[in-house]
Amino acid sequence: MQEQYFSDQLPATVSDLRTLHFTERGIQFIAQLSPKVFSATRLDLGTRQLLSQAPPLAAHGRFLDLGCGWGPIGLAMAKEAPKAQVWAIDVNSRALDLAQRNARLNDCTNLRVLTAEDALREVESEDLRFDVIWSNPPIRIGKAALHELLLTWLSRLSDEGVAYLVVQRHLGADSLIDWLNTQGFTATKLASKKGFRIIEVRLASSHC
């Protein structure tokens, strides 16, 4: 998992690619997957739970798929809200290449695929905020790296913005909720299904 998340993998070759058809949120998708990215052969169960439980999106806004992998969350956001601006970010070059391919395959012209570094530079220079963040965060990168990742991006929520994270219960979902509530956020359990928690996160100040 750490190698998949942090390594700068070369883009997949044609022989690496496999095609996946899947349906989420009532929408049919086609995607290309390859080895050396998270969930390299299928749509993983955690992402499926997030997509099944997250509330409907507003028609407009700026949305973020944090840690996009090959792109299923960003694709779902872009198709459900075609007038919204959707960003999909990751640190793995192969994942980003696949996400870009899949955006084209599904005609998601409102989906931007960026490296996390480039995205953060643009966000900070323009003081941009996100109305919605969805993420299946890379829990296994370690607590310190995970906390840094979440603090960096959840702090970019708009005043009325909301994030939904999916985390396995036995990998510390409940302790993550407790920690987020000490870091300037209001975090609650939205749903629990098949061993996963769907965590809702808002800026604490938005409830004052």
C-alpha positions in Angstrom: 0.0 0.0 0.0 2.8 2.5 0.9 4.5 1.7 -2.4 1.3 2.2 -4.4 0.6 5.5 -2.7 4.1 7.1 -2.6 5.9 5.7 -5.5 6.1 7.6 -8.8 5.0 4.7 -11.0 5.4 5.0 -14.8 2.2 5.1 -16.8 0.7 1.8 -17.6 1.5 0.2 -21.0 -1.2 -1.1 -23.2 -0.5 -4.6 -22.2 -1.1 -3.7 -18.5 -4.6 -2.3 -19.0 -7.8 -4.2 -18.3 -11.3 -2.8 -18.8 -13.9 -2.7 -16.0 -17.6 -1.9 -16.4 -19.4 -0.9 -13.2 -22.5 1.0 -12.1 -22.7 3.3 -9.2 -25.2 5.9 -8.1 -27.4 4.8 -11.0 -24.8 5.6 -13.6 -22.9 3.2 -15.8 -19.1 3.6 -16.2 -16.2 2.1 -18.1 -12.7 2.3 -16.7 -9.2 1.1 -17.5 -7.2 -0.3 -14.6 -3.7 -1.7 -14.2 -1.3 -3.2 -11.7 0.6 -1.0 -9.2 -2.4 1.2 -8.2 -4.9 0.7 -5.4 -7.7 -1.7 -6.3 -6.1 -2.8 -9.5 -8.7 -5.2 -10.7 -12.1 -4.1 -9.4 -14.0 -1.4 -7.6 -13.0 -1.9 -4.0 -15.7 -2.4 -1.3 -14.9 0.7 0.7 -15.3 3.0 -2.3 -18.6 1.2 -3.1 -19.8 1.9 0.4 -18.9 5.5 0.1 -20.7 5.9 -3.2 -23.7 4.2 -1.9 -24.0 6.2 1.3 -22.9 9.7 0.4 -25.8 12.2 0.0 -26.7 13.6 -3.4 -24.4 16.3 -4.7 -25.5 19.9 -5.4 -25.7 20.8 -9.0 -22.9 23.4 -8.7 -19.7 23.8 -6.7 -16.1 22.8 -6.4 -15.7 19.1 -5.4 -12.6 17.1 -4.6 -11.7 13.4 -4.9 -8.8 13.1 -2.4 -6.5 10.2 -3.3 -8.3 9.4 -6.5 -6.5 6.3 -7.6 -7.8 5.3 -11.1 -10.7 7.7 -10.5 -14.0 6.0 -9.6 -15.0 8.7 -7.0 -14.1 11.6 -9.2 -16.0 10.0 -12.1 -19.1 9.5 -10.0 -19.0 13.2 -8.8 -18.4 14.5 -12.4 -21.3 12.5 -13.9 -23.7 13.2 -11.1 -23.0 17.0 -11.1 -21.9 17.8 -14.7 -22.0 21.6 -14.0 -19.7 21.3 -11.0 -15.9 21.7 -11.0 -14.5 18.3 -9.9 -10.8 17.8 -9.0 -9.2 14.4 -8.6 -5.8 14.3 -7.0 -3.2 11.7 -6.1 0.6 11.3 -5.8 0.9 8.2 -8.0 1.7 9.0 -11.6 0.2 5.8 -12.9 -3.0 6.4 -11.0 -3.3 9.9 -12.4 -2.7 8.7 -15.9 -5.5 6.1 -15.5 -7.8 8.7 -14.0 -7.2 11.0 -16.9 -7.9 8.1 -19.4 -11.1 7.2 -17.5 -12.3 10.8 -17.5 -12.0 10.8 -21.3 -13.6 7.4 -21.6 -16.6 8.6 -19.7 -16.7 12.1 -21.3 -16.2 13.8 -17.9 -15.1 17.2 -19.2 -15.7 18.8 -15.8 -13.1 16.5 -14.1 -9.6 17.9 -13.6 -6.9 15.3 -12.7 -3.9 16.8 -10.9 -0.9 15.8 -8.9 -1.5 16.6 -5.2 1.5 18.9 -5.3 0.2 20.9 -8.2 -3.3 21.0 -6.8 -2.1 22.3 -3.4 0.0 25.0 -5.1 -3.0 26.2 -7.0 -5.4 26.0 -4.0 -3.0 28.0 -1.8 -2.1 30.6 -4.4 -5.8 31.3 -5.2 -7.2 30.6 -1.7 -9.6 28.1 -3.1 -12.2 26.1 -1.1 -14.1 22.9 -1.7 -17.8 22.5 -1.2 -17.6 18.7 -1.1 -14.7 16.3 -0.5 -15.1 12.5 -0.9 -12.3 10.2 -0.1 -11.3 6.6 0.5 -8.1 7.7 2.3 -4.9 5.7 2.3 -5.1 4.5 5.9 -2.1 2.2 5.6 0.4 5.0 4.8 0.7 5.5 8.6 -1.0 7.7 11.1 1.4 10.7 10.9 1.2 10.8 7.0 -2.6 10.3 7.1 -3.1 13.0 9.6 -1.0 15.4 7.6 -2.9 14.6 4.4 -6.3 15.0 6.1 -5.4 18.3 7.9 -4.1 19.7 4.6 -7.2 19.1 2.6 -10.0 19.1 5.1 -8.9 22.6 6.1 -9.8 23.7 2.6 -13.5 23.0 3.0 -15.7 26.0 2.5 -17.6 27.4 5.4 -20.7 25.2 4.5 -18.6 22.5 2.9 -18.7 18.8 3.9 -16.4 15.8 3.5 -17.3 12.1 3.5 -14.5 9.6 4.3 -14.8 5.9 4.2 -12.6 4.0 6.7 -12.7 0.4 7.8 -13.8 0.0 11.4 -11.0 -2.3 12.4 -8.4 0.1 10.9 -9.3 2.9 13.3 -12.4 4.6 12.0 -13.7 5.5 15.4 -10.4 6.8 16.7 -10.1 8.9 13.6 -13.4 10.5 14.3 -12.2 11.3 17.8 -9.0 12.8 16.5 -10.7 14.9 13.9 -12.9 16.4 16.6 -9.8 17.7 18.4 -8.4 19.3 15.2 -11.0 22.0 14.4 -13.6 19.8 12.7 -16.9 18.3 13.6 -16.8 14.6 12.7 -19.6 12.2 13.0 -20.5 8.7 11.8 -23.0 8.9 9.0 -23.3 5.2 8.4 -21.8 1.9 9.2 -21.9 -0.9 6.6 -20.0 -4.1 5.9 -17.2 -3.2 8.3 -16.8 0.4 7.0 -17.6 3.7 8.6 -18.8 6.6 6.5 -17.5 9.7 8.4 -19.0 13.1 7.8 -16.6 16.0 8.4 -17.3 19.8 8.6 -15.3 22.7 9.8 -16.2 23.2 13.5 -16.6 26.9 13.0 -19.4 26.3 10.5 -21.6 25.1 13.4 -20.9 28.0 15.7 
